[in-house]
Amino acid sequence: MNNNLKIVDGFRFVASLNTTVRNLNIVSQIIRIIGANHLPKQFLKSSIVEWSCTEEKTSSDYREHRGKITDDGKPTTAFQHYLDFAVFLKLITKHGDLLMLSRLGLLLNKLLNKSKQIGSQLTVEEKLFYLIILFQNDSDALLLTIHLLNQDSAVITQDKLFEQFESKLKERLLIKQRFANSHIYSIIREKYRVVEYEWKKAESYAKHIIPPRLEWMADLGVLDRIKRTGRTFYKLSRQGRKLYESCLNLQNSDLRDINENWLRTKAMDSFTRLIDDDKPFKKWAELTVAERLKVLKPYLEKAFQYFSSDGAMRISLYNACLFIIINLAANKNIKVEFFDLELEFKNSILLGRRKYSMRSAARINEGYITINLV
């Protein structure tokens, strides 16, 4: 099978990320606190600080994790950086000093296990959500970090990664330029210009770019985190290596990349490998029509219950698909891609007297699923 990337369709990189944003559990907790409310920023800050103080006392997982909101009960500077990150990922919207969840943030809130011990590991639902959202927004930074680790079979310190960062980032940018369409070419060319001429000391930028990604990917199962004599080392996990190898080859190089088509047709096949490598997942194509309708029905109904507003008979195609995809993988051991569900809704789904149909758009996040009574 040809696994080469022919046309580069994006440069996916979370810009202006602060090195303190290392714990995805904190992002989830911010989402929990806001919930269905409109909260003043200061109230959210007070709530997350209070929560962090409690977690420091009661959870060794939280206490030993980098990127805490408090340190020995005293607030750090991390809160604003986590908030900026959540806004960048379109989980939170701001209206003056008030904060509320976006449609995507509401979806994450519905996936969160409210009874989970907060300082513990991410749930399967959280892992899948963050893998999808981070690869959609930050795959170039994530795959660059994995590439740096993949060059050495031994465990690697952050300092060694910092040393190699600038040259490998430039290499990635130059290779991606060759296969980019005109619009993306301009974006990549500008990024290269900034790195080459405006960055005075690349290592100082690396210290903000690499550590958060290392911690995210360790929590998501892509990397193994190893602590020795007070130092932290990282190594590509067995499942993480399979994920990396499932990504597309940037032609005539040893670099990996993804595109929109990979996200729509191959992402869940790759991400579910990180959940449990030995867990038997069924592919959507292996289910009969009757089996598909049976597993779709409860989650499709919940999606309309959770995400339709003002009695509207439609919901976001992207949100509905994301909600269904994550729940089927986490709760039913079924791998279904965005593309699979798009085909189902394109042909319409009849459940009882309700007919679910897709109103497509140029991008999946602009399309809708509608209900008609028959």
C-alpha positions as CSV (number, residue, x, y, z in Angstrom):
1,M,0.0,0.0,0.0
2,N,1.3,3.5,-0.9
3,N,1.7,5.4,2.3
4,N,3.3,8.5,0.8
5,L,1.9,12.0,1.4
6,K,1.6,13.5,-2.1
7,I,0.2,17.0,-1.2
8,V,0.9,18.8,2.1
9,D,-2.4,20.4,3.1
10,G,-1.5,22.1,6.4
11,F,1.0,23.2,9.0
12,R,-0.5,22.1,12.3
13,F,1.2,23.8,15.2
14,V,-0.1,25.3,18.4
15,A,1.7,28.6,18.5
16,S,2.5,30.7,21.6
17,L,2.4,27.6,23.9
18,N,3.9,28.2,27.4
19,T,6.1,25.4,28.9
20,T,3.8,25.2,31.9
21,V,0.9,23.7,29.9
22,R,1.9,20.1,30.5
23,N,-1.1,18.4,32.2
24,L,-4.2,17.6,30.1
25,N,-6.0,16.7,33.3
26,I,-6.0,20.4,34.2
27,V,-7.7,21.3,30.9
28,S,-10.4,18.7,31.7
29,Q,-10.9,20.1,35.2
30,I,-11.3,23.6,33.8
31,I,-14.0,22.2,31.5
32,R,-15.7,20.5,34.4
33,I,-15.7,23.7,36.5
34,I,-17.2,25.8,33.7
35,G,-19.8,23.2,32.8
36,A,-23.0,24.8,31.5
37,N,-22.3,28.1,33.3
38,H,-21.1,31.5,32.2
39,L,-18.2,32.1,34.7
40,P,-16.2,35.2,35.5
41,K,-12.5,34.5,34.8
42,Q,-11.6,35.3,38.4
43,F,-14.1,32.8,39.8
44,L,-12.7,30.1,37.5
45,K,-9.2,31.0,38.7
46,S,-10.2,30.8,42.4
47,S,-11.9,27.5,41.8
48,I,-9.0,25.8,39.9
49,V,-6.5,27.1,42.5
50,E,-8.6,25.6,45.3
51,W,-8.9,22.3,43.4
52,S,-5.1,22.3,42.8
53,C,-4.3,22.8,46.5
54,T,-6.5,19.9,47.4
55,E,-5.0,17.7,44.7
56,E,-1.5,18.5,45.9
57,K,-2.4,17.1,49.3
58,T,-4.4,14.1,48.2
59,S,-3.0,12.9,44.8
60,S,0.6,11.8,44.3
61,D,-0.1,11.6,40.6
62,Y,-1.0,15.3,40.5
63,R,1.7,16.3,42.9
64,E,4.5,14.7,40.9
65,H,3.2,15.9,37.5
66,R,4.8,18.9,35.8
67,G,2.7,22.0,35.0
68,K,0.6,22.4,38.2
69,I,-1.7,25.3,39.0
70,T,-0.2,25.6,42.5
71,D,3.1,24.6,44.0
72,D,3.0,23.9,47.7
73,G,-0.3,25.6,47.9
74,K,0.9,28.8,46.2
75,P,-0.5,29.8,42.8
76,T,1.9,29.5,39.8
77,T,1.6,31.5,36.6
78,A,0.1,28.5,34.8
79,F,-3.6,29.3,35.0
80,Q,-3.6,32.0,32.3
81,H,-1.5,29.7,30.0
82,Y,-3.9,26.8,30.4
83,L,-6.9,29.1,29.7
84,D,-5.2,30.5,26.5
85,F,-4.5,26.9,25.4
86,A,-8.2,25.9,25.9
87,V,-9.3,29.0,24.0
88,F,-6.9,28.2,21.1
89,L,-8.3,24.6,20.9
90,K,-11.8,26.2,20.7
91,L,-13.0,24.5,23.9
92,I,-13.8,27.8,25.6
93,T,-15.2,31.1,24.3
94,K,-14.8,34.5,25.9
95,H,-17.5,37.2,26.2
96,G,-15.7,40.1,27.9
97,D,-14.7,38.7,31.3
98,L,-17.2,35.8,31.1
99,L,-16.1,32.4,30.0
100,M,-18.3,29.6,28.6
101,L,-17.8,26.3,26.9
102,S,-17.9,26.2,23.1
103,R,-19.8,23.4,21.3
104,L,-16.5,21.4,21.4
105,G,-16.0,22.1,25.1
106,L,-19.6,21.0,25.8
107,L,-18.8,17.7,24.0
108,L,-15.7,17.1,26.1
109,N,-17.7,17.9,29.3
110,K,-20.2,15.2,28.4
111,L,-17.4,12.7,27.8
112,L,-15.8,13.4,31.2
113,N,-16.3,10.9,34.0
114,K,-17.5,13.2,36.8
115,S,-16.8,10.5,39.4
116,K,-13.2,9.9,38.3
117,Q,-10.4,10.6,40.8
118,I,-9.1,13.8,39.1
119,G,-5.4,13.2,39.7
120,S,-5.5,9.7,38.2
121,Q,-4.8,8.8,34.6
122,L,-6.9,10.1,31.7
123,T,-9.9,8.1,30.9
124,V,-10.2,6.3,27.5
125,E,-12.7,8.9,26.4
126,E,-10.3,11.8,27.3
127,K,-7.4,10.1,25.6
128,L,-9.3,9.7,22.4
129,F,-10.6,13.2,22.5
130,Y,-7.2,14.8,23.1
131,L,-5.5,12.6,20.5
132,I,-8.0,13.7,17.8
133,I,-8.0,17.4,18.8
134,L,-4.2,17.6,19.3
135,F,-3.4,15.9,16.0
136,Q,-5.9,18.2,14.2
137,N,-4.2,21.2,15.7
138,D,-0.6,20.3,16.5
139,S,0.5,17.2,14.5
140,D,3.6,18.9,13.2
141,A,4.9,19.7,16.6
142,L,3.9,16.2,17.9
143,L,5.5,14.3,15.0
144,L,8.6,16.5,15.1
145,T,9.0,15.5,18.8
146,I,8.4,11.8,18.0
147,H,10.9,12.0,15.2
148,L,13.6,13.4,17.5
149,L,12.9,10.5,19.9
150,N,12.7,7.9,17.1
151,Q,16.3,8.5,16.1
152,D,17.6,6.9,19.2
153,S,16.5,3.6,20.7
154,A,17.7,4.6,24.2
155,V,15.8,6.8,26.6
156,I,16.5,10.5,25.9
157,T,16.7,13.6,28.1
158,Q,15.0,16.9,27.3
159,D,18.4,18.6,26.9
160,K,19.4,16.3,24.1
161,L,16.1,17.0,22.3
162,F,16.7,20.8,22.7
163,E,20.1,20.5,21.0
164,Q,18.6,18.8,17.9
165,F,15.4,20.8,17.8
166,E,16.3,23.7,15.5
167,S,18.0,21.7,12.7
168,K,15.2,19.1,12.7
169,L,12.4,21.8,12.6
170,K,14.1,23.5,9.7
171,E,14.5,20.2,7.9
172,R,10.8,19.5,8.4
173,L,9.8,22.9,7.1
174,L,12.0,22.7,4.0
175,I,10.7,19.2,3.1
176,K,7.1,20.2,3.6
177,Q,7.5,23.2,1.4
178,R,8.3,21.0,-1.6
179,F,4.9,19.2,-1.4
180,A,2.7,22.1,-0.2
181,N,-0.1,23.8,-2.1
182,S,0.4,27.5,-2.7
183,H,-1.4,28.7,0.4
184,I,0.3,26.3,2.8
185,Y,3.6,27.0,1.1
186,S,3.4,30.6,2.1
187,I,2.6,29.7,5.8
188,I,5.5,27.2,6.0
189,R,7.9,29.7,4.3
190,E,7.0,32.4,6.8
191,K,7.5,29.9,9.7
192,Y,11.0,29.1,8.3
193,R,11.8,32.8,8.0
194,V,10.9,33.3,11.6
195,V,13.0,30.4,12.8
196,E,16.0,31.3,10.6
197,Y,16.1,35.1,11.2
198,E,14.0,36.1,14.2
199,W,14.8,33.3,16.7
200,K,18.0,34.4,18.4
201,K,18.4,31.3,20.5
202,A,16.4,28.3,19.3
203,E,16.9,26.3,22.5
204,S,14.9,28.9,24.5
205,Y,12.0,28.3,22.1
206,A,12.5,24.5,22.3
207,K,12.0,24.7,26.1
208,H,8.4,25.9,25.5
209,I,7.7,23.7,22.5
210,I,9.0,20.3,23.5
211,P,8.3,19.7,27.2
212,P,4.5,20.1,27.0
213,R,4.3,17.7,24.0
214,L,6.5,15.2,25.9
215,E,4.1,15.2,28.9
216,W,1.0,15.1,26.8
217,M,2.2,12.2,24.8
218,A,3.4,10.3,27.9
219,D,-0.1,10.7,29.4
220,L,-1.7,9.6,26.2
221,G,0.5,6.5,25.9
222,V,2.6,7.6,22.9
223,L,5.7,7.8,25.1
224,D,7.1,6.1,28.1
225,R,8.1,8.4,30.9
226,I,11.1,7.1,32.9
227,K,12.4,8.7,36.1
228,R,15.9,8.1,37.3
229,T,17.9,9.8,40.0
230,G,15.7,12.9,40.0
231,R,15.7,13.2,36.2
232,T,13.0,12.4,33.6
233,F,13.7,10.5,30.4
234,Y,11.4,9.7,27.5
235,K,11.2,6.8,25.1
236,L,8.7,6.0,22.3
237,S,6.4,3.3,23.6
238,R,5.6,0.2,21.6
239,Q,2.1,1.5,20.8
240,G,3.5,5.0,20.1
241,R,5.8,3.5,17.5
242,K,2.9,1.8,15.8
243,L,1.0,5.1,15.7
244,Y,4.0,6.9,14.2
245,E,4.5,4.3,11.6
246,S,0.8,4.5,10.6
247,C,1.3,8.2,9.7
248,L,2.2,9.1,6.1
249,N,5.7,9.3,4.7
250,L,6.9,12.7,3.5
251,Q,8.3,11.6,0.2
252,N,12.0,10.8,-0.1
253,S,12.6,11.5,3.6
254,D,12.3,9.6,7.0
255,L,9.7,12.2,8.2
256,R,6.1,11.4,8.9
257,D,3.1,13.7,8.4
258,I,-0.7,13.6,8.2
259,N,-3.4,15.3,6.2
260,E,-7.1,15.9,6.3
261,N,-7.8,12.6,4.5
262,W,-5.8,10.7,7.1
263,L,-7.7,12.3,9.9
264,R,-11.0,11.3,8.2
265,T,-10.1,7.8,7.2
266,K,-7.3,6.4,9.4
267,A,-7.1,8.3,12.6
268,M,-9.2,6.0,14.8
269,D,-7.5,2.9,13.5
270,S,-4.2,4.5,14.7
271,F,-5.4,6.0,18.0
272,T,-7.2,2.9,19.3
273,R,-3.8,1.1,19.3
274,L,-2.8,3.3,22.2
275,I,-5.8,2.3,24.3
276,D,-5.1,-1.4,24.7
277,D,-2.8,-3.0,22.1
278,D,-4.3,-6.4,22.8
279,K,-7.9,-5.3,23.0
280,P,-10.0,-6.8,20.1
281,F,-11.6,-3.9,18.2
282,K,-14.2,-4.5,15.5
283,K,-14.0,-2.4,12.3
284,W,-17.2,-0.6,11.1
285,A,-17.1,-2.6,7.9
286,E,-17.3,-5.9,9.8
287,L,-20.7,-5.0,11.3
288,T,-24.0,-5.8,9.5
289,V,-26.5,-3.0,8.8
290,A,-28.6,-4.1,11.7
291,E,-25.6,-4.1,14.1
292,R,-24.6,-0.6,12.9
293,L,-28.1,0.8,13.5
294,K,-28.3,-0.9,17.0
295,V,-25.0,0.7,18.2
296,L,-25.7,4.1,16.6
297,K,-29.1,4.6,18.0
298,P,-28.4,5.4,21.7
299,Y,-25.4,7.7,20.9
300,L,-27.1,9.5,18.1
301,E,-30.1,10.2,20.4
302,K,-27.8,11.4,23.2
303,A,-26.0,13.6,20.7
304,F,-29.2,15.4,19.8
305,Q,-30.2,15.6,23.5
306,Y,-26.9,17.1,24.5
307,F,-26.0,19.3,21.5
308,S,-29.1,20.6,19.8
309,S,-30.2,24.1,21.0
310,D,-33.5,25.8,21.3
311,G,-35.3,22.7,20.0
312,A,-33.5,22.8,16.7
313,M,-33.8,19.7,14.6
314,R,-30.2,19.7,13.6
315,I,-26.7,19.4,15.3
316,S,-23.1,19.8,14.1
317,L,-22.0,16.9,11.9
318,Y,-18.5,17.1,13.4
319,N,-19.6,17.1,17.0
320,A,-22.1,14.3,16.5
321,C,-19.5,12.2,14.7
322,L,-16.8,12.9,17.3
323,F,-19.2,12.0,20.2
324,I,-20.3,8.7,18.5
325,I,-16.7,7.7,17.4
326,I,-15.3,8.1,20.9
327,N,-18.1,6.4,22.6
328,L,-18.1,3.4,20.3
329,A,-14.4,2.9,20.7
330,A,-14.4,3.4,24.5
331,N,-17.6,1.5,25.3
332,K,-18.3,-0.9,22.5
333,N,-14.7,-1.7,21.2
334,I,-15.8,-0.6,17.7
335,K,-13.4,1.4,15.4
336,V,-15.3,3.8,13.2
337,E,-13.8,6.6,11.2
338,F,-15.3,10.0,10.4
339,F,-15.6,9.0,6.8
340,D,-17.6,5.9,7.8
341,L,-20.2,8.0,9.6
342,E,-20.3,10.6,6.8
343,L,-21.3,7.8,4.4
344,E,-24.0,6.6,6.8
345,F,-25.5,10.0,7.2
346,K,-25.1,10.8,3.5
347,N,-27.3,7.9,2.7
348,S,-29.7,8.8,5.6
349,I,-30.4,6.6,8.7
350,L,-33.9,5.7,9.6
351,L,-34.5,4.9,13.3
352,G,-38.2,4.5,14.1
353,R,-40.0,7.5,12.7
354,R,-36.8,9.7,12.7
355,K,-34.8,10.1,9.5
356,Y,-31.2,11.4,10.1
357,S,-29.6,13.0,7.1
358,M,-26.4,15.0,6.4
359,R,-26.3,18.5,5.2
360,S,-22.7,18.6,3.9
361,A,-20.3,21.5,3.6
362,A,-16.8,22.0,2.3
363,R,-15.5,21.1,5.8
364,I,-16.9,18.5,8.2
365,N,-17.0,21.0,11.0
366,E,-19.4,23.2,8.9
367,G,-21.9,20.4,8.1
368,Y,-25.0,19.4,10.0
369,I,-27.1,16.3,10.8
370,T,-30.9,17.0,10.5
371,I,-33.9,15.1,11.7
372,N,-37.1,14.6,9.7
373,L,-40.1,12.8,11.0
374,V,-41.5,10.2,8.6
